[in-house]
């Protein structure tokens, strides 16, 4: 989904997010659009992030985390870094990295290997559905969503 990358759209979405307290699913586009107010998303409860590696790198930079993510870091260091970031920012994180989708929540990371790299926006709709349907078990819901996608 392409949302308008202009100041009017950013202002409208900022106001909407400030007033909306229920569950929110965030993808790369929203992180880029709201770069002027990173805490608006990073510290918001009831938020699910479904990101590409590029979106994750943008988020990390915006929240000024010292956790580093690179394209060539390898899966194990990526998982450990994702766990560390999730301890700093406790929202569920689902990230497409190479041919793996990793979900971090509550100090745990679940990975699923995929032959085809999914589009994070399509994946976010699928993960969001499972996450909304299973509020008592969010990590299990997200892991199943990734597996079934």
N, C-alpha and C positions, 0 to 999 in steps of 0.2 A: 504494500500500500504506500502510495506517495502522498504525504501530507504537504501542504504548501510550506515552503521554507521561506517564510517572511515574518516580519515582526508582528503583524496583525494576527496571524494564526498562532504564533507563539504566545501572545498575550491572551488570546481566547482560551487556549488549552491550559495555560498557567492558572487562569481564574477558575476554569472548570475543575482542574485537579485539586486546587486548594479547597473547593467547596464539596467535592465528592469524596466520601470517606469509605466507600465500599471497595471491593476488589478491582484492581487495575492491572492490565497486562501491557508491558512496555517492550517495544521493539527498537531496533537501531534508529529508525527515523525520529522517534520521539526524543531519544537521548540527544541526538544531534540538534534537533529543533530547540530543546530547552536547555541548551548548554550554559545559558546565563544564570540559571538557578539550579545547580546540580543537586542540592539538598532537597529540593522539591520532590524528587523521585527517590533518591538514595535513602532518605530517612522516613519515607512514607510507609506506614503499615499497610498490609493487605496488597502488596505489590509483587507481581511476578515478572521477572525479566527473562525474555527469550531473545537471545542475541547471537549474532555472528561474532567471530573473533574480533573483527574491526569494531563492532558495536561495544564489545566488552572492553577493548583497549580505550575507546572514547570515554566510557563510563569510569574506568579506573583513573584516567587522567583528570576527569572533571571532579571526582570526589577526593582527589589528591592522595590516593592510596600509594603506598610504596611497593605494592605487589606488581610484578612485571609479567606481562604476557607477550610472547613473540611467536611468530609462525613456525619457527624451527626449534622450539624448546623441547619437543617430545611429549608424549602423553603423560608419563608419570609426573614430571615437573609441572605440567599444565594442571593436572588434578590436584596436586599439592598446593599450587598457587590459588586455584579456585576455592579450595577448602579454606585457605587463609583469608581470602577476600570475603568469603561468606561469614567468617567469624567476625569480621569488621562491619559487614553490612548484611544483616541476617535475613534479607529477603531471599526467596527462592530464585536461583539462577539456573537457567538452562541455556547452554552455549554449544554452538556447532563449531567443532575444532577438527580440522582435517576430515577424516571419515568417522568421527566419533561425535556423539551428542552426550554431553556431560550435564548432570543436574546436581546442584549443591543446595543443601538445606540442613540446618541444625547440626553442622559439623560433619555431615556425611556427604559423600559424592558417589553418584551412580553413573556409570558410563555404559553406552550402548554403541557398538560398532555398526556402521551403515556403509553399504556399498555405494549408494548414491547420496550425494550431499543434498539435504533438504533445504528448501527455501525457508529461512527463519520466520518469515511472515506467515506462511502456511502452517509451519510447525507451531507458531504461537497460538493460532486459532485452535488447533488440536489440543495442545497442552492446557490452554485456558479452559477448555470444556471439561477436561478431566479434573483439573484443579478446582473448578467451581462445583463439580458433582461430588467430590470427596474432601470436604473441608477438614475432616478429622484426621486424614492421612495424606497430607500434601506431597510428601516425598514419594510415597508409593504411587499416588495418582500420577505424578509427573513421570516417574520411571515407566509406568505402564503406558502412558501416552506416547512416550518416545519409542517404546518397544512396538506398539501397535501402529505407529504412523507409517 
